[in-house]
């Protein structure tokens, strides 16, 4: 949507969970935080309860500028899948082309994450948050697409209302008198209304794009139109969407997870890495559409791995995380939305890590003990937050380079050439190319005598110190490393 040119915001939700996508209901007590009811707060569908849902990812890998785009796919909504894929792929392409080979732009970042604002038999709402780091601040914009399941078509948010001019007038009437926004700024422009949703009472919530006041801050411009007034604005499909929101099973509210045990492989201790040539496979960015193939290949070769999960993906596939846990793999943390943590304020770092801890903990019943920072980006603030949350930071040495355009043979050769005792081998859990290459990676390294364990087992004790950064190769006490360092505090 076009920028509003607002100096301030109509409603500034400084509560990070509300701005980022956790469902917050009026008056719910969650740990030490209490959030009062607020009419523009949305609730979101629990993706784990949506049959046939998977998550697709478009990523730059470790290349700069950084890019990570995720979106849902539904087995019974091919038109929605195509619309999301086409639009987001095009935006990712434009970002890559615009920033390619331009000096001084290496710290730019483009990130898209999502929530479902409805998931009923009649309608699905996909709310996209598009975030850009401009080199100075994060700028967020919101857009909601609606899928009519009966008509098998995708429509924009403006299809929920019959008269944009009347909508604009109603929004202007509901601007708070003390808001630092002039009514004249709310113009009759369909692009201005590309994110329309409903709250739990059936009020129509109009979201605008806001610009944060500081890097990584959470700002949101929104107005709630009371249900009775909204009745005059809604189309037939708009009323169906409102019903769909009311019927949607929302994501469970936060539960106390402090008593969860620290995550440890169920097969921890079955391999003596002081004797065996141990290495660790570290999959990142998932779970994704091909995770089941990775798990099958690991099982077939008697190997296990550490899976660093993106929290929003993990929330959509808790059963996959439990399968990892049950077959001896280790489930770990790669933040909620895969943003460069060093570009966020400390509060944003905490939110990104903690929300992923919660999603993973709900799924596995375990407290993750490892963090793989997106893009490998970390600093003293990240280390401090990781230590506070009981997480050790992991960095790998061997990058498989399993990005679109690579061949399985190239990936295998790169891994075989770079692997030594104690290596942490980074692979992606989002693309088919990784699933195609993994069986051969396991076979070739197995021929060379390597044994696959989880990351903590490389040190021999199966435990690592929170707040420290561990870099490969990691070898157990008493075994001379061939390079690198076992752990270090990030300056």
ABEGO torsion letter per residue (X at the ends): XBBAGBABBABBBABAAAAAGBBBBBGBBBEABBBBBBAABBBBBBAAABBGBBBBBBBAEABOBBBBBBBBBBAABAAAAAAAAAAAAAAAAAAAAAABGBBGAAABBBBBBBBBABBBAABBBBBBBBBBBAGABBBBBBBBBBBBAAAGBBBBAAAABABAAAAAAAAAAABBAABABBAAABBBBAAABABBBBBAAGBBBBBBBBBBABBGBBBBBBBBBBAAAAAAABBAAAAAAAAAAAABBBBBBBBBAAABBBBBBAABGABBAAABBBBBBBBBGOBBAAAAAAAAAAAAAGBBBBBBBBAAAAAABAAAAAAAAAAGBBBBBAEAAGBBAAABBAAAAAAAAAAAAAAAAAAAGBBBABBBBBGGBBBAAAAAAAAAAGBBBBBBABBAGBBBGBBAAAAAAAAAAABBBGBBBBBBAABAAAAAAAAAAAAAAAAAGBBBBBAAAAAGAGBBBBGBBBBOBBBBBGBBBAEEBABBBBX
